[in-house]
Amino acid sequence: MNEKFKAFMQEHSLPYEVITHPQAFTAQQVAHAIHESGKILAKTVVLEVDDSHVMCVVPAHHKVKIGWVKDILSAKNIRMVDENTLGKLFPDCEVGAMPPIGPIYNMRVIVSEDLTQNPEIIFNACTHRHCVKMPYKDFEKAVKPVIAEISDFAERTYS
């Protein structure tokens, strides 16, 4: 965890638990490593929306529906950011391990309605070895996300 993250959590008096796990790079791998459902583990997908960046927070086993986000935000242009851009936007995090705490990075946050149904939320804490588990309602109160239907089950492929 980085200092900005810790300061935000402390400033908002947010209760949380740090979970250390074996290195994992995808949300589904993290869910497996910490023995939690993909329904409670959130992944953060960053989109470039017109001239700004937006964090989309969805269950680990979901895929962001970019067209849905475009409609919700009435955007003209929208695309996923690449790893190089992630490194620049989140220099204090390992690439792809950014927490969905938009206020730290001056980004809007949209949370999938599916995550709001859970009493807790788990998400990456700036590394591929640490997660944070906290009450969902506390997360929502501090981050103030837009809540919308922005994701659906990811299609599984079998080889």
C-alpha positions as CSV (number, residue, x, y, z in Angstrom):
1,M,0.0,0.0,0.0
2,N,1.2,3.5,-0.7
3,E,1.1,6.5,1.5
4,K,-1.7,8.3,-0.4
5,F,-3.9,5.3,0.0
6,K,-3.2,5.0,3.7
7,A,-3.8,8.7,4.2
8,F,-7.1,8.6,2.4
9,M,-8.3,5.6,4.5
10,Q,-7.2,7.3,7.7
11,E,-8.7,10.7,6.8
12,H,-12.1,9.1,6.2
13,S,-11.8,6.8,9.3
14,L,-12.3,3.8,7.1
15,P,-12.1,0.4,8.7
16,Y,-10.2,-2.1,6.6
17,E,-8.3,-5.3,6.7
18,V,-5.2,-6.0,4.6
19,I,-5.0,-9.4,3.0
20,T,-1.6,-10.6,1.9
21,H,-1.6,-13.3,-0.8
22,P,0.7,-15.0,-3.3
23,Q,1.4,-12.8,-6.3
24,A,-1.6,-12.7,-8.7
25,F,-2.1,-10.6,-11.7
26,T,-5.8,-11.1,-12.6
27,A,-8.8,-10.5,-10.5
28,Q,-9.8,-14.1,-10.8
29,Q,-6.4,-15.3,-9.7
30,V,-6.6,-13.0,-6.7
31,A,-10.0,-14.3,-5.8
32,H,-8.7,-17.9,-6.0
33,A,-5.5,-17.0,-4.0
34,I,-7.6,-15.4,-1.1
35,H,-10.4,-18.0,-1.3
36,E,-13.1,-15.5,-2.0
37,S,-15.8,-15.3,-4.6
38,G,-15.3,-13.3,-7.7
39,K,-18.6,-11.7,-6.7
40,I,-17.1,-9.8,-3.8
41,L,-13.6,-9.2,-5.3
42,A,-13.7,-6.0,-7.4
43,K,-11.4,-5.2,-10.3
44,T,-10.7,-1.7,-11.5
45,V,-10.7,-1.0,-15.2
46,V,-9.6,2.5,-16.3
47,L,-11.2,4.1,-19.4
48,E,-10.3,7.2,-21.2
49,V,-13.6,9.0,-21.6
50,D,-13.4,12.1,-23.9
51,D,-10.7,14.1,-22.2
52,S,-10.6,12.5,-18.7
53,H,-10.1,9.1,-17.1
54,V,-12.7,7.1,-15.3
55,M,-12.4,4.1,-13.0
56,C,-14.9,1.3,-13.6
57,V,-15.2,-1.1,-10.7
58,V,-16.8,-4.4,-11.4
59,P,-16.9,-7.9,-10.0
60,A,-13.8,-10.0,-10.8
61,H,-15.8,-12.4,-13.0
62,H,-17.4,-9.5,-15.0
63,K,-16.3,-7.6,-18.1
64,V,-16.9,-3.9,-18.5
65,K,-19.3,-3.1,-21.2
66,I,-17.7,-0.1,-22.8
67,G,-20.8,0.8,-24.8
68,W,-22.9,0.9,-21.7
69,V,-20.4,3.2,-20.0
70,K,-20.4,5.4,-23.1
71,D,-24.2,5.7,-22.9
72,I,-24.3,6.4,-19.2
73,L,-21.7,9.1,-19.4
74,S,-23.0,10.5,-22.7
75,A,-19.4,10.3,-24.0
76,K,-18.3,10.9,-27.5
77,N,-15.0,8.9,-27.3
78,I,-14.2,6.1,-25.0
79,R,-11.4,3.5,-24.8
80,M,-9.5,1.3,-22.4
81,V,-6.2,2.7,-21.4
82,D,-3.0,0.7,-22.1
83,E,-0.5,-0.5,-19.5
84,N,1.9,2.4,-20.3
85,T,-0.8,4.9,-19.5
86,L,-1.7,3.0,-16.3
87,G,1.9,3.3,-15.2
88,K,1.7,7.1,-15.7
89,L,-1.7,7.5,-14.0
90,F,-0.7,5.3,-11.0
91,P,3.0,5.8,-10.6
92,D,2.8,4.7,-6.9
93,C,1.1,1.3,-7.8
94,E,2.3,-1.8,-9.6
95,V,0.7,-1.7,-13.1
96,G,-2.8,-3.1,-12.9
97,A,-3.0,-3.1,-9.1
98,M,-4.5,0.3,-8.5
99,P,-7.2,0.6,-5.9
100,P,-10.6,1.9,-6.9
101,I,-10.2,5.0,-4.8
102,G,-10.8,7.6,-7.5
103,P,-10.5,10.7,-5.2
104,I,-6.8,9.9,-4.6
105,Y,-6.2,10.1,-8.4
106,N,-8.8,12.8,-9.2
107,M,-10.9,10.3,-11.2
108,R,-14.6,9.7,-11.3
109,V,-15.6,6.2,-10.2
110,I,-18.5,4.1,-11.6
111,V,-19.3,1.0,-9.6
112,S,-21.3,-2.0,-11.0
113,E,-24.7,-2.4,-9.3
114,D,-23.7,-6.0,-8.6
115,L,-21.1,-5.0,-6.1
116,T,-23.5,-2.9,-4.1
117,Q,-25.4,-6.0,-3.1
118,N,-22.4,-7.3,-1.0
119,P,-21.8,-6.3,2.6
120,E,-18.1,-6.1,1.9
121,I,-15.8,-5.3,-1.0
122,I,-12.2,-6.5,-1.7
123,F,-9.9,-4.8,-4.1
124,N,-6.2,-4.5,-5.0
125,A,-4.1,-2.3,-2.6
126,C,-1.4,-1.0,-5.0
127,T,0.5,-4.3,-5.4
128,H,-0.1,-7.8,-6.8
129,R,0.3,-9.2,-3.3
130,H,-2.1,-7.2,-1.2
131,C,-5.8,-6.6,-1.1
132,V,-8.0,-4.6,1.1
133,K,-11.3,-5.9,2.5
134,M,-13.8,-3.4,3.9
135,P,-17.5,-2.8,4.4
136,Y,-19.0,-1.8,1.0
137,K,-21.1,1.0,2.6
138,D,-18.0,2.7,4.0
139,F,-16.3,2.4,0.5
140,E,-19.3,4.0,-1.1
141,K,-19.6,6.8,1.4
142,A,-15.9,7.8,1.0
143,V,-15.5,7.3,-2.8
144,K,-19.0,8.6,-3.8
145,P,-19.2,6.6,-7.0
146,V,-21.8,6.6,-9.7
147,I,-23.7,3.3,-9.4
148,A,-24.8,1.8,-12.7
149,E,-25.1,-1.3,-14.7
150,I,-21.8,-1.3,-16.5
151,S,-20.7,-4.9,-16.6
152,D,-21.8,-8.4,-17.4
153,F,-20.4,-11.9,-16.9
154,A,-17.1,-12.4,-18.8
155,E,-17.4,-15.1,-21.4
156,R,-15.4,-18.2,-20.4
157,T,-13.2,-19.9,-22.9
158,Y,-12.0,-23.4,-22.5
159,S,-9.0,-25.0,-24.2
